[in-house]
Every structure is written in C-alpha cells, then in structure tokens.
Amino acid sequence: MYFAALLARTEDGWEASDTELDDVETLSDLTDLARDASVDEDTVLVFIEQEDAWFGVVRVDGEEDPRIYVSDASAAARSSYGEILLTDELLGREPGAEDTIAALEELVGLDGTEDGEPNTADNDNDDDDGPGAGVVPAGPIGDTGVLSDLGLPEAELLMLRTDALAEIADALGAAEVLETVR
C-alpha cells in the first residue's frame, strides 16, 4: 500500500493534496506534477511512502532540478514508484548503463559458454545474487539535506523509520494539513 501527497508552500503556510501516481512513469512526470501544484514557483514536496518499508521525498523549487531523498534504496528498487526516484544519477551510474550492459550480454551471450553448449558454471558466487545485484545500495540514498532549511536537519531525517511522513510534516509545521489528506 502506498501513500503519496504533495505539500506546496504558499505565503500562508503549507497546502496539502493527496495525489495519484498512476500516470507518473518518470521523475520528469513527477517533477511536472509538483510544478503544476506550485504557487508562484514556491517549494513543493512530494512524499511517497510504502507501508513503513521505505519513503521518498522529492523537493521541487521552481525550475531547479528536483532534489531527492530515499530512506531505503534497496526496498524502493523493488517498487514501481521507488524505481521512479532511483535515477541513474542518484545511483551514480552512467545514464542507461544497466540497459546497455544487459542488451550487450544478451546479444553476445556472455554467460561463459559457446553457442549451444550448456551453462555448467558454478552460480553460487556470493558477489552475484542475480541481475543488477549490488547496483542499488541498501539504506538511505540521495540529498540528506533536502529538508534542512525547512526545519528537519540531516541527522534527524536519517533516523526516521516508521511513520516518517508524519514526523517530517510535524517538523515542517504542516502536520495538520498533511493529516487532512491521509
């Protein structure tokens, strides 16, 4: 179960709205959704949470690039909404590198066997737990200072686990407005 909400800062405080992510397929789509909710290009925060498994915060300030924080990258990687946040840039990969490597391996059959020869290699290697193993780190990833200037220091953000979005909203002074959309 997911919960997603937008918090848009206005001159009167924060305005919250729940949001459907059904039409969001990329970070660009999510950023556009946030910008559409912005009043006078003020800060908009997008919260995404999956049943205390992980949460993500995307901060959009006007036309600047979005700033992203994900509480547990490996958990988010197993989620369709988490995959939106885990960009190549955030993971420190060359854009499209994973797709290119997989396509090349498929094209040239880099499984260590000749064409038509069965693969008898020992697959119990601890360093490889399947496709993409080791690509996504366990634990937090992204901009830990994403909310520092709004009242939530990096150290506190890193310590959040369960009911994180409520604690973040409380630190921002937006707990009541977020609760209206929960």
Backbone torsions as a table, in degrees:
resi	resn	phi	psi	omega
1	MET	NA	132.0	-179.8
2	TYR	-110.5	152.9	169.3
3	PHE	-129.5	131.1	177.9
4	ALA	-134.4	136.4	179.8
5	ALA	-146.6	156.4	174.0
6	LEU	-113.0	136.0	171.7
7	LEU	-119.0	116.7	-180.0
8	ALA	-109.8	127.8	179.6
9	ARG	-83.0	133.2	177.1
10	THR	-126.3	175.4	178.0
11	GLU	-68.2	-17.1	178.2
12	ASP	-96.5	4.0	-178.2
13	GLY	123.0	-150.2	-177.9
14	TRP	-100.8	142.2	172.0
15	GLU	-117.2	133.5	-177.7
16	ALA	-113.4	148.0	172.0
17	SER	-148.8	139.4	174.7
18	ASP	-78.6	159.2	-175.1
19	THR	-142.3	145.7	174.5
20	GLU	-93.1	134.9	-179.7
21	LEU	-105.9	14.2	-177.1
22	ASP	-58.9	-36.2	-177.9
23	ASP	-93.9	2.6	-179.2
24	VAL	-92.6	118.2	-179.4
25	GLU	-115.8	-19.9	-176.5
26	THR	-136.8	166.9	174.7
27	LEU	-61.9	-34.6	177.8
28	SER	-61.7	-42.2	176.7
29	ASP	-61.9	-42.6	-179.8
30	LEU	-65.7	-40.0	178.1
31	THR	-64.5	-42.5	177.5
32	ASP	-61.8	-40.9	177.9
33	LEU	-60.6	-42.7	178.9
34	ALA	-66.2	-43.9	-179.7
35	ARG	-63.3	-34.2	177.7
36	ASP	-65.3	-28.2	179.8
37	ALA	-86.1	-8.6	-175.1
38	SER	-73.4	141.6	173.4
39	VAL	-105.4	118.3	178.9
40	ASP	54.5	38.0	178.8
41	GLU	56.9	29.0	174.3
42	ASP	-74.1	175.0	-178.7
43	THR	-65.0	135.0	172.3
44	VAL	-127.0	134.0	176.4
45	LEU	-112.0	133.8	173.9
46	VAL	-109.2	123.2	177.6
47	PHE	-106.6	134.0	173.1
48	ILE	-132.5	131.6	-178.6
49	GLU	-137.8	138.3	174.4
50	GLN	-118.3	102.8	174.1
51	GLU	24.4	57.8	176.8
52	ASP	60.3	11.6	176.1
53	ALA	-83.9	-40.0	179.1
54	TRP	-164.5	161.3	171.8
55	PHE	-142.3	156.7	178.4
56	GLY	-135.3	148.5	176.0
57	VAL	-127.5	127.5	174.0
58	VAL	-117.0	126.0	-180.0
59	ARG	-110.4	128.1	178.1
60	VAL	-122.4	120.9	177.6
61	ASP	-115.9	99.9	178.8
62	GLY	58.9	-130.4	-178.2
63	GLU	-93.7	5.2	178.7
64	GLU	-67.9	159.1	175.3
65	ASP	-61.9	145.3	178.4
66	PRO	-66.4	147.7	174.7
67	ARG	-107.7	134.8	-171.1
68	ILE	-126.7	139.5	170.2
69	TYR	-134.2	133.2	176.8
70	VAL	-126.4	129.3	-174.3
71	SER	-70.3	-31.9	180.0
72	ASP	-148.1	99.4	-174.4
73	ALA	-62.1	-40.6	-177.6
74	SER	-67.2	-37.7	176.0
75	ALA	-68.5	-41.6	179.9
76	ALA	-65.3	-32.0	-179.1
77	ALA	-64.8	-21.5	178.8
78	ARG	-91.0	11.7	-176.1
79	SER	-125.6	139.2	-179.8
80	SER	-63.3	-36.7	178.8
81	TYR	-75.3	-33.2	177.0
82	GLY	-65.3	-38.2	178.9
83	GLU	-60.5	-29.3	177.5
84	ILE	-63.2	-39.2	-176.7
85	LEU	-79.8	-29.1	-175.3
86	LEU	-85.1	73.8	-179.4
87	THR	-74.0	162.7	175.6
88	ASP	-56.4	-42.7	-179.7
89	GLU	-60.8	-45.2	-179.8
90	LEU	-63.0	-35.8	-179.0
91	LEU	-86.4	-2.7	178.1
92	GLY	74.2	27.6	179.5
93	ARG	-106.0	158.4	170.9
94	GLU	-68.2	137.9	179.5
95	PRO	-55.2	127.1	178.1
96	GLY	75.8	6.3	-175.6
97	ALA	-60.7	-43.8	-178.0
98	GLU	-63.1	-42.8	178.8
99	ASP	-65.1	-40.6	-179.1
100	THR	-64.8	-45.6	179.5
101	ILE	-62.3	-45.7	-180.0
102	ALA	-62.7	-41.2	180.0
103	ALA	-66.0	-42.0	178.9
104	LEU	-65.6	-42.3	179.3
105	GLU	-62.1	-40.3	178.8
106	GLU	-67.4	-40.2	-177.7
107	LEU	-64.5	-43.8	-175.9
108	VAL	-103.7	2.6	176.3
109	GLY	61.2	56.1	-176.0
110	LEU	-82.8	48.4	177.6
111	ASP	-98.5	6.3	176.5
112	GLY	88.4	8.8	179.8
113	THR	-122.7	160.4	172.9
114	GLU	-79.5	160.0	177.2
115	ASP	-55.0	131.3	177.4
116	GLY	82.4	-8.4	-179.4
117	GLU	-91.1	134.2	-179.8
118	PRO	-67.0	148.9	178.9
119	ASN	-84.8	109.9	-179.1
120	THR	-111.9	12.6	-178.5
121	ALA	-65.4	147.5	177.7
122	ASP	-71.0	116.9	-176.6
123	ASN	-98.1	16.0	-179.3
124	ASP	-93.9	34.9	180.0
125	ASN	-76.8	122.7	-178.0
126	ASP	-65.7	-21.2	-178.0
127	ASP	-81.6	-9.9	-176.8
128	ASP	-132.9	104.3	-179.8
129	ASP	-101.7	22.9	178.4
130	GLY	127.2	-178.8	-178.7
131	PRO	-60.1	129.1	177.4
132	GLY	77.9	9.4	-178.7
133	ALA	-59.0	137.3	178.4
134	GLY	80.6	-5.4	-177.9
135	VAL	-74.7	-38.6	-178.1
136	VAL	-107.0	119.2	-178.5
137	PRO	-72.3	151.8	173.4
138	ALA	-78.8	147.4	177.0
139	GLY	93.4	-171.2	-175.3
140	PRO	-66.7	150.2	177.3
141	ILE	-149.6	147.7	175.5
142	GLY	112.0	-158.3	-174.5
143	ASP	-85.4	97.1	-178.2
144	THR	-69.8	-15.2	178.1
145	GLY	-96.2	15.1	-174.7
146	VAL	-58.8	-27.6	-177.7
147	LEU	-117.7	5.9	-175.4
148	SER	-56.4	-47.0	-178.3
149	ASP	-74.9	-6.9	178.4
150	LEU	-101.5	1.1	174.9
151	GLY	115.8	2.4	179.1
152	LEU	-123.1	101.5	-179.0
153	PRO	-62.3	156.7	-179.5
154	GLU	-52.7	-47.1	-176.3
155	ALA	-59.5	-40.3	179.2
156	GLU	-69.7	-38.7	177.8
157	LEU	-61.1	-42.8	-179.3
158	LEU	-66.2	-23.6	-178.5
159	MET	-87.3	-12.7	-176.9
160	LEU	-69.0	136.4	178.3
161	ARG	-130.9	-76.1	-177.2
162	THR	-96.8	146.1	-178.7
163	ASP	54.2	37.5	-174.7
164	ALA	-62.2	-41.0	-175.9
165	LEU	-65.0	-34.9	176.4
166	ALA	-65.9	-40.4	178.6
167	GLU	-68.0	-38.5	177.3
168	ILE	-63.9	-48.4	-179.8
169	ALA	-60.2	-38.5	178.2
170	ASP	-62.9	-44.0	179.7
171	ALA	-64.6	-30.8	-179.8
172	LEU	-85.3	-8.0	-176.1
173	GLY	78.4	26.2	-176.4
174	ALA	-123.4	19.7	-175.6
175	ALA	-61.4	-43.4	-177.4
176	GLU	-65.4	-43.3	-178.5
177	VAL	-70.5	-34.7	177.2
178	LEU	-67.7	-38.3	-179.0
179	GLU	-63.5	-27.3	179.3
180	THR	-67.6	-22.6	-179.4
181	VAL	-104.5	-3.9	178.9
182	ARG	-77.5	NA	NA
